[in-house]
């Protein structure tokens, strides 16, 4: 959980008082043009309670952040992200 809290802080500038593991993910990406050429991608999904909403500064990994109602997600939201929001939001 410490690495998830550190990534949250590094990539968004947000500090969390509490992280809760929601899901472990394993995605089969066989046949996709992938820089790592791996057949399986693994990840974890967390819920974070923020200390306070800190101003966002763009990083090389994240250009912008935003908040939308789950029923009105922006165009281009991936199918996996929409499914995760439908399940866990």
Rosetta blueprint (number, residue, H / E / L):
1 X L
2 X H
3 X H
4 X H
5 X H
6 X H
7 X H
8 X H
9 X H
10 X H
11 X H
12 X H
13 X L
14 X L
15 X L
16 X E
17 X E
18 X E
19 X E
20 X E
21 X E
22 X E
23 X E
24 X E
25 X E
26 X E
27 X E
28 X E
29 X L
30 X L
31 X L
32 X L
33 X L
34 X L
35 X L
36 X L
37 X L
38 X L
39 X L
40 X E
41 X E
42 X E
43 X E
44 X E
45 X E
46 X E
47 X E
48 X E
49 X E
50 X E
51 X L
52 X L
53 X L
54 X L
55 X L
56 X L
57 X L
58 X L
59 X L
60 X L
61 X L
62 X L
63 X L
64 X L
65 X L
66 X L
67 X L
68 X L
69 X L
70 X H
71 X H
72 X H
73 X L
74 X L
75 X L
76 X L
77 X L
78 X L
79 X H
80 X H
81 X H
82 X H
83 X H
84 X H
85 X H
86 X H
87 X H
88 X H
89 X L
